[in-house]
Amino acid sequence: MHIPQQYKFIIKLGKAMHTYGVPSYRIQNHLSQLAEQKGLKGSFMDTPTWINYVFYQKDEHTYNHIECVPPGGLDLGALSKVSEITNRVFDKEITYEQAGDKIDNLKHFKRPYEHLISMFAFMMSAGAFSIILDTNWISAAAAAFLGIFVYALNFLSTKSSYIASALESLVAFIATIGAGLLSMVFPEINISLTILASIIVFIPGLAITTALEEITSKSLVSGTAKLADALVSLFKQFFGVVLGINLLPFFMEIPPQQIHSDIPDWMDPLAMLILTLSLLPVLRVRPKDMFLCVVTGFISYYVTILMAFSGILISIFVGTIAVVWISKLWSKLSKSPELVFMIPGIIVLVPGSKAFIGLSTVFLKTAPESSSNMGEQVMFILLGILGGLIFSGSFMNRKE
């Protein structure tokens, strides 16, 4: 059977969006709208581990494409390139076949960030996040130092299937052991927050939010599966922390941790800038979109700061609406997908770090007042983000 080039292009486009981390309901909506624009009839299903596309022809024949695909990961640079390729097809600058070849070539595209830059990004994100958590200079330096080992494990996971399967537990374990041993030399290190800051790249707060976003949009199968995967990832990291904490007494005694911050408040804007910049190589953002991503991160952070008087629920709700609206504006100006700008903004709001802090206090015997209402804060952050996505029109079935 001859397969029309339009079908091949839509299939490759859907697989690419899946691979580069687009939520399932957005993929399904986008492919349905694309097919409708081209006068095609089709039904599209995307789940974390497989896709099922059906095309209907006038002579009542159908073409089915079912394929098992691995779960995708965030690659905002490649996603932006896919969007450009699709726009060129719409403008009739290239054919469907040429577009399909260009999408295939993205798999072999050399990333603009070398290993040294990526390692530096892991270090800076850990140190900057530690500053935002109001720890102290020694804790921030320790988190940045541990970020080197976290990146090393992340790099080795691309070479070893064993390390890849145990990556979340390994990075948490190494960070815990490292923070504990460093505290023997520098007793003022806040162990729990240093662990959190050093593995902030792996905390699945965004994954939890995306899963709940999909469930809210009625993409129940995909959302439930992604939520289970995110929670398992979180538990893997907790296991690494617990394992490290149980081994540390062989070397040292862990005292109750108290936060003694010596970082001035004026460092927060600089730390926020460093954190946002360091996340761009991790998210693989293209250089042309970097400035607007940084601006979005700042808007997200400072809207919540300015709205802090209204409580955590309202401030996160308003912050999410601001992120979505400013992402729409940047998308129109730059012709890049909204997700390229929305994700860095949402990362600042996600509840993964709060959940991790709350559970870590159980194992690290942190002062109880720091975690007494942690569950309530996590719930309010989740509700604020979901409410912001709903009221900003993020779930609307619209053309992107």
C-alpha positions, 0 to 999 in steps of 0.5 A, spaced: 500 500 500 502 506 498 503 511 504 501 518 502 507 523 504 502 527 508 501 521 513 508 520 513 509 527 515 504 527 520 507 521 523 514 523 524 511 530 527 507 526 532 513 522 534 518 528 534 513 532 539 513 526 543 520 525 543 521 532 545 517 532 551 510 535 549 504 533 553 500 528 550 493 532 549 497 538 546 500 533 541 493 530 539 490 537 539 495 539 534 495 533 530 488 533 529 488 541 527 494 540 522 490 534 519 483 538 518 487 544 515 490 539 510 483 536 509 485 529 512 481 525 517 484 522 522 484 520 530 491 520 534 492 517 540 499 519 544 501 515 551 507 515 554 510 508 551 506 508 545 502 512 539 496 510 535 494 514 529 489 512 524 487 516 517 481 515 514 480 515 506 474 517 502 473 510 499 472 507 506 480 505 507 484 506 513 491 507 514 493 505 521 500 506 525 501 503 531 508 504 534 511 502 541 516 509 543 520 510 549 518 516 554 520 523 551 524 528 555 525 535 554 528 538 548 526 545 547 531 546 542 529 541 538 522 542 539 523 549 536 526 546 530 520 542 529 515 548 529 520 551 524 519 545 519 512 545 520 511 552 519 515 552 512 511 546 510 505 550 511 508 556 507 509 551 502 517 552 502 518 545 503 515 539 501 512 533 506 518 529 504 523 534 505 520 536 512 520 529 514 527 528 512 529 534 516 525 532 522 529 525 522 536 529 521 534 532 528 536 526 531 543 527 529 543 534 530 550 536 534 548 540 541 550 547 541 553 545 549 559 542 550 560 537 556 564 543 560 558 548 559 553 542 561 557 541 567 558 548 569 550 549 568 549 543 573 554 546 578 551 553 577 544 551 578 545 547 584 549 553 587 544 558 585 538 554 588 541 553 594 542 561 595 534 562 593 533 557 599 536 562 604 541 557 606 548 560 607 555 561 603 558 554 605 552 550 603 551 554 596 558 552 595 558 545 597 551 544 593 555 547 587 561 542 588 556 536 588 553 538 582 560 536 578 558 529 581 551 529 579 553 531 572 558 526 572 553 520 573 548 523 568 553 523 563 555 516 565 548 514 564 548 515 557 554 510 556 551 505 561 544 502 561 545 500 568 547 507 571 541 509 567 536 505 570 538 507 577 540 514 576 535 517 580 537 513 586 545 514 585 545 521 584 541 522 591 545 517 594 552 520 592 549 527 594 547 525 601 554 522 602 557 528 599 553 533 603 554 528 610 562 528 609 563 535 607 559 537 614 564 533 617 569 539 615 564 544 615 559 543 620 555 549 618 552 546 612 545 545 611 545 537 609 538 537 607 537 543 603 544 542 600 542 535 598 536 538 594 540 544 591 545 539 588 540 534 585 535 540 583 535 538 576 532 531 577 527 533 582 520 531 578 516 537 580 515 539 573 513 532 571 508 532 576 505 538 574 505 536 567 501 529 569 496 533 573 495 538 567 494 532 562 489 529 567 485 535 568 485 536 560 481 529 560 488 525 557 487 520 563 491 514 560 497 518 559 496 523 565 495 517 570 501 514 567 506 520 567 504 521 574 505 514 577 512 515 573 514 522 576 512 519 583 516 513 582 522 517 580 521 521 587 521 515 591 527 513 587 531 519 590 528 518 597 531 511 597 538 514 595 537 519 601 535 514 606 540 509 604 545 515 604 543 517 611 543 510 614 550 509 612 553 516 614 553 514 621 558 509 620 562 515 619 559 521 623 553 523 627 548 527 624 546 533 628 539 536 628 539 541 622 538 548 623 538 554 618 543 559 619 543 564 613 548 569 612 546 570 604 544 578 603 537 578 600 540 582 594 543 576 592 536 573 590 535 577 584 542 575 581 541 567 584 535 567 580 538 570 574 544 564 574 539 559 576 534 561 569 541 561 565 543 555 568 537 551 566 537 553 559 543 548 557 539 543 561 533 544 557 537 545 551 534 551 549 536 555 542 540 561 543 535 565 539 530 563 545 534 564 551 533 571 553 526 571 552 526 564 557 530 568 562 525 574 562 519 569 563 523 566 569 524 573 572 516 574 571 514 568 574 519 569 580 517 576 581 510 576 580 509 571 586 514 575 590 509 581 589 503 577 590 506 574 596 501 578 601 495 574 598 498 567 600 501 562 596 495 559 593 493 566 589 500 568 588 502 561 584 495 562 581 497 569 578 504 567 577 502 561 572 497 566 568 502 571 567 507 565 565 502 563 560 500 570 557 507 572 556 509 565 553 503 566 548 506 573 546 513 571 546 511 565 541 508 570 536 514 575 536 519 569 536 515 564 532 517 558 537 512 554 541 509 557 547 512 551 551 519 553 550 518 559 554 512 556 559 516 551 561 522 555 564 517 559 567 513 554 570 519 550 573 520 556 578 513 554 581 513 547 581 512 543 588 517 538 587 522 542 592 517 543 597 515 535 597 522 533 597 524 538 603 518 536 607 520 528 606 527 529 607 526 532 614 523 526 617 530 522 615 534 528 617 531 530 623 530 538 621 526 543 625 519 541 625 517 548 624 520 548 617 515 542 615 509 543 619 505 545 613 509 542 608 503 538 605 498 544 605 504 548 601 505 543 596 497 542 595 496 550 594 502 550 589 499 544 585 492 547 585 495 554 584 498 552 577 493 548 575 488 553 576 492 558 572 493 553 566 485 553 566 483 560 567 489 562 562 486 558 557 492 553 556 487 547 555 483 550 550 483 546 543 486 552 539 491 552 533 498 553 535 
